Amino acid sequence: MSVAHEIDPSRAATITKHLFNARNRDRYEREVLAGVAAVRAQLGRTVRPFTGITPQALQASVGAVDLDAPLADPAAALEEVERLYLRDAVYFHDVKYAAHLNCPVVIPALVGEAILSAVNSSMDTWDQSVGATLMERHLIQWTADRIGLGPAADGIFTSGGSQSNLQALLIARNRVHERLQIEGADADVRLPDTLSRLRIFSSAVSHFSIRTSAATLGLGYEAVVSVPVDADRRMNVHALRAAIADCLASGNIPMAVVATAGTTDFGSVDPLERIALTCRENDVWLHVDAAYGGGLLTSHRHRGLLDGIDKADSVTVDYHKTFFQPVSSSALLLRDGAMFSHVTHHSDYLNPRSASLRVPNQVDKSIQTTRRFDALKLWLTLRTMGADGIGDLLDTVIDLTRATWQELSAADDFEVVVEPVLSTLVFRYVPAGLPEQPEARNDLIDRMNLAVRRAIFDSGEAVIAGTTVNGEHYLKVTLLNADTTPGDLRVIFDLIRWQGSRFMQSELEQAHV
Ligand SMILES: *Cc1c(COP(=O)(O)O)cnc(C)c1O
């Protein structure tokens, strides 16, 4: 049985001592700065991207923590985090981290991160995000202007490219259905009946989130038509035209074309102008997935790669990739902001119809409700470094990638798949002295490249990625660190050679037992 009681003031002070408030502001500063100092100390100790620790070893330490027995002392809790996390984390700022699209982050954005989580604005309604809503809108406008989407454009920050793609396709789906109803052809047909006939066209190397979006939206994985790419991994536009014609001929409905501006594996940019023309001729929604290539909007020398992006109906941009922002930070931009009505829901407690006319509610445009003020990070970045500062970083890594491509192509023990336009290289190690017989040779190359990648990760000396090309294992580096030099990459390629020779040696030994 609970009894009404008065709280003793000294006990109240103890209970509330960890709350972020005016009374505890010294503690707030002290503890947050201690956290920053721990990261700073770790930066000083980090000499490679990874320690090579195994999941088993870490699991034992993490699992041993009794979450019901607090340490009480913030310094002790921080020390534990140093041991369980900071010491062995993978560090993207290290010049030999060259695996995925995780970028080194810029300091102004980290200041933003510290501020936004303390104030803890939530971007759903104006009464939870005064000021923040307007700053987010200003950044959206800035991005839409850089793309060239025109006067009716609007957008919304999201948690990432997968979410941006999902929302773009959700809007495209609802728009097609609405149009079918207005045109009368399907006036009585309900959305579920239309779904099975909708088709999305994206290249064979587009991001998997296109397929998962189709499934989530009730279309099924098979609704995504995989359009072949040319040798340079760009969508073949003739194949796209043929696929749309096939779709129409069989009574299905082309819902959207997804062009990729910066494919995750190759950095290739689909021919946006020609795809846009095809979309216009067929009256099909054009979504441009620029999750990777979006940073080119700030580039001095490579903005031309995005020519045609201004013709898109919707665009995904991941600031947490080529704008050097911490996770999470992404946006979905629409040419016609009115299309957001396809995701608007009114609820009496949050954004009643009448009130939302008077105040700017971002929840009207979002598929999230409570949402971080991630935009503050980009804001401080632009206000400190400027867009040119971002563009300089990106141009530097593009130059590095192209120079490295030339070196690798000249080496006779590496095979490079495509000449890069962005900052990704896909290649494999093919040393001399391999068996002549094609099948044995291919099998050995395949297994060696897979083994090399694992061995390098386990050593922690560098982190590189892998992918498959025509079913065979290749290695991949994604270069996003403007501090990385050609010399650093030569060290990585020598590691590959060394691990490759170790693999060959163990193969030989096994063959002899
Ligand atoms: C990374 C990426 C995505 C997914 O973005 P997340 O932020 O990881 O959700 C989508 N499309 C492309 C082309 C990407 O490179």
The ligand as an ORCA input file, in Angstrom:
! r2SCAN-3c Opt
* xyz 0 1
  C      24.721      3.952    -46.903
  C      23.742      3.910    -47.986
  C      22.377      3.798    -47.719
  C      21.852      3.547    -46.329
  O      22.077      4.631    -45.494
  P      22.097      4.431    -43.897
  O      22.396      5.808    -43.434
  O      23.189      3.450    -43.615
  O      20.765      3.933    -43.493
  C      21.502      3.874    -48.775
  N      21.943      4.021    -50.029
  C      23.262      4.104    -50.334
  C      23.675      4.260    -51.754
  C      24.207      4.045    -49.311
  O      25.514      4.099    -49.613
*
